[in-house]
Amino acid sequence: MLKLIINPDTESSWELPLPPGSHVLGSDPSKSSLLIDHPSVAPQHCEIIAESDAAHFSDLASGMGSLVEGQAVTDQLINPGQRSDLSKRVKSGLEEEEYQIRERDGNRGSVR
């Protein structure tokens, strides 16, 4: 299973499990299945459709922009190891899951 790492390589890093299927990332818990509570993230910022070994990333006209590997995108296939920016302040990376996920703070996950 894939996982999305929010703010990788920082002390504020946390992870979201990405089981196969569609996941909407955003700041509004009533509109997003994966919550990222940050003012620079739109209520429905992007959709990630996870597959077994890659994910399809779509910006949902967030108005705040999304980058994959530093390039502005609206629709992009992303592979493990690639980095994306949901805004100028929120970074993320896609990795392959190798560990058990335990739930923390609602939709947030952490590796233990």
N, C-alpha and C positions, 0 to 999 in steps of 0.2 A: 504494500500500500504506500502511496505517496504521502508526503507531509509538506506543508508550507511553513517555512521558518520566517517569522516576522522579526525584523531588525537583527538579522544574523550577525554573528561576530561582535555583539555588544552585550553589555550587562543587562539590558532590557529585552533580550531575546526571548521569544516564546514560540511555541509550535502549534499548528493546527493540523489534525489528521485529515487527509483527503481520500476517503473511500471512493471507489468508482461511482461516478454520477456527477450531477450538476450542483455547484455550490456558489451562492451569491455572497460576495464579500462587501461589507459596507458598515457604516456607523449607526444605522437605524435597526434595532433588534426586531422591529415588526416587519421589516422589508428584506433583511439579510439573514441567511442561514449561518454565516460565519461573521461574528462581530469584531470589528476593529474600531475601538472607541477613540477616535482622534479627530480633531477639527479639520484636518486636511484631507480626510477620507469622506467621500460622498455617501449619502444614505444607502444607495445601491451603486457601489463603485465599479465592480467588475464581476464577471461570471467566470468560474473555472470549471471546466468539465474534465474531471479526472478519469484517466484510463489506467491500465495496469502499469504502464511504463513511461507515460508522458501525460501532458494536460493541454487542453485548448483554453487559451486566455482571451477573453473579450471585454474591452472597456465598455461599460454600459452608458456611454455619453455622460460620464461623470462630471465633465466640465473642468475637472482638475487634472486630467491627463494621466496616462500610464506609460511606463517605459519598460522594455525588456532588453537587457544587455545595453542600456543607454540609448536605445532607439525608441522614439514615440510609436506606439502601436494602438490599433483599435481591435485587431483580431490577429492572434499569433499562436502557433504551436510552441509550447515550452517543454524542455527536457530537463531531467534531473541535473542539478548543478548550475542552471541558468538563474540569473538574478533579474528581478523586476522591481520597479519603483511604483507604488500606488500613488505616491505624491512626493513632493520634495522632502518630506520628513519621514515617510514610512517606507522602508525597504523590505523586500522579501526575497526568498530563495526557495526553489523547489528541490526537494531531496527525496530519495527512496527511503521508505520507512523500514527500519531493521529492528525496532524495539517496540515494546508494549506501550500503548498510549493509555494514560490515566486522565480522566476528566478533571479540569480545574477551572473554576470561575465560568460556569455555563458551557459555552462552546469552545473555550480555549482548551488546548491539550498540552501536556508536557511529557517529555520522555524521562523515565526513571530507570 
